[in-house]
């Protein structure tokens, strides 16, 4: 029986085999840490990060009481959508990074969609 960490890495590897970001449609990658949430729009062709947002971003740093809840995930989703739309990125490929599409990940994705990103 595999432990949860091994299952996580297998899920992550399985997802990354199928998902690839381009300049026209970058990969929207999310990382959920214990205290913060990070998101990046990545062009895998050139290996460049086109837009990035997190609970540590200057736009959000003083406004959030707690940085590891659903409200913080929604704020980061709206911020990454705003930054992406400023750079004319409307369509992305969502990379949940092996995480289950539930809770903070779902809140982040829903907020990014309502702010204007398509995925």
N, C-alpha and C positions, 0 to 999 in steps of 0.2 A: 504494500500500500504506500503510495506516495504522499508526502506531507503537503501542506497547503502551499509552501513556497515553491516546491517542484511543480505543482499543478499550475501555479501562477506563471512560472517561466515557460511552461509548455504552451499555455494559452497565448502568452505574449508572442512567442515564436510563431505559432500558427497564424496569428493575426498579421504579423509583419511580413509573412510570406506573400500575402494577398494584397496588402496595401502599399501603394507607392505614390509619392507626391511629385508633381511637376510644377513648372512655373505658372502654368495656367490654372492648375487645380492642386494646390499644395496640401500636404498632410497636416491636419490639425491634431497635434499630439498633446495629451494631457498627462500630467504626473500629479498624483495625490499623495502628499507627504502627511506626516502626523500632524504638523502644525500649519502647513500652507498648501496652496494649490497653484500649480504652474501650467501654463499652456503656451504652445509655440505653433506657428504656421511654418512648415519646413518644405523647401524645394529639394527633393532628394536627388535630382539630376545634378545640381551644382553643389549640394551639401550646405546651402545657406539657410539661415533662419530669416524669414521675411517679416514676421511680426511676433511679438512675445508679450505676455501679460502674466501677472501673478498677484497674489495677495500682498507681495512686497513691493509692487509697482508704486511709484510716487503718487499716481492718481488715486490709489486705494489705501495706501498705508495708514493714514490717520483716520479714515472714515469707518473702518470695520472694527467692531468691538472684539469679535472672535474671528479667527482666520481659517478655521477648520470645520465650518458648518455649511448648510445648504445655502444660506444667504450669501456667504463669501463665494461659493461656487457660481452662483448666479451673477454676482458682480464681476467676477473674472471672465465669465462667458460673454457678458455684454461688452467688457473692455476689449477683449481680443477681437470681437466682431467689429467694434468701432475702429480699431487700429488696422484690421484687415481691409475694411471697406475704404479707408483713407488711401490705401495702396492699391485700390482697384482689384481686390481679391473678393469675389462674390461666392465662388464655389470652392469647396474644400472636401477632402476625404477625411473622415473622422477616425482617428486612431485612439481607441480607449486604452491601449497599452496593457492588455491582459486583465484589466479591471472589469468587474461585473457592471453592466449597464443598469445602475440602480443608485438611488440616493444622490450623493454629490455629483457623480458623473452624469446622471440623467438631468439633474438641475442645471449643470453647466451646459450640456448640449441643448436643452430647451431654451435657455437664455440666449445662447449664441444664434439659434434659429430665429427667435423672435426679434433679435436685433438686426437680422438681415442676411446672415450667412446661409447658404444652401448646402445641405448634405443629407 
